[in-house]
Amino acid sequence: MIHIDKYKIFSYSKPYKNGKQSKNEEITKMLTSEECITGQDFLNLLGNLDYTWHKFEGKEITVEVTFKDTNGS
């Protein structure tokens, strides 16, 4: 079973300002944690966040994974 030690999840949008949609994307929502979570729980979290934050907007999802050596190994 894979464990994810920490994660950062960002949602970008083009917010409305003065009644017009901005041309630049901004981070509008963010979730970060340094607590360990299982891979399956992380996938469930992503699904729930996508639905809660975006409903049916059809956002593109990009994932970047980094594997680092641990100090104890």
C-alpha positions in Angstrom: 0.0 0.0 0.0 1.3 3.4 -0.9 1.3 6.3 1.6 1.5 9.9 0.6 3.4 11.9 3.2 2.2 15.4 2.3 0.3 17.0 -0.5 -0.8 20.3 -1.9 -4.0 20.6 -4.0 -4.7 23.8 -5.9 -7.7 24.9 -8.0 -7.2 27.7 -10.6 -10.0 29.8 -12.1 -10.4 33.0 -14.0 -12.4 35.0 -11.4 -14.9 37.7 -12.2 -13.9 41.3 -11.3 -16.2 44.3 -11.9 -18.6 42.0 -13.7 -16.0 40.7 -16.2 -14.1 37.5 -16.2 -10.3 38.0 -15.7 -8.0 36.8 -18.4 -5.5 35.5 -15.9 -5.9 32.3 -13.9 -5.6 32.6 -10.1 -5.5 30.1 -7.3 -9.0 30.2 -6.0 -9.0 27.2 -3.7 -6.2 25.3 -1.9 -5.8 22.4 0.4 -2.4 21.3 1.9 -1.4 18.8 4.5 1.7 17.3 6.0 -0.2 14.4 7.5 0.2 10.9 6.0 -2.7 9.6 3.9 -3.1 6.3 2.0 -3.1 6.4 -1.8 -6.8 5.2 -1.9 -7.8 7.8 0.6 -6.0 10.4 -1.5 -7.9 9.4 -4.6 -11.2 9.5 -2.7 -10.2 13.0 -1.4 -9.5 14.2 -5.0 -12.8 12.9 -6.2 -14.7 14.6 -3.4 -12.8 17.9 -3.7 -13.4 18.0 -7.5 -17.1 17.5 -7.0 -17.3 19.9 -4.0 -15.2 22.7 -5.6 -16.2 22.4 -9.3 -19.4 20.4 -9.5 -19.6 19.8 -13.3 -17.1 22.3 -14.6 -14.9 19.7 -16.3 -11.6 20.9 -14.9 -8.3 19.6 -16.3 -6.4 17.7 -13.6 -2.5 17.6 -13.5 -0.6 15.4 -11.0 3.1 15.7 -10.1 4.7 13.1 -7.9 8.0 13.4 -6.1 9.8 10.4 -4.5 12.5 11.3 -2.0 14.8 9.2 0.1 13.9 9.0 3.7 16.5 9.8 6.4 16.1 6.5 8.2 16.7 4.2 5.2 
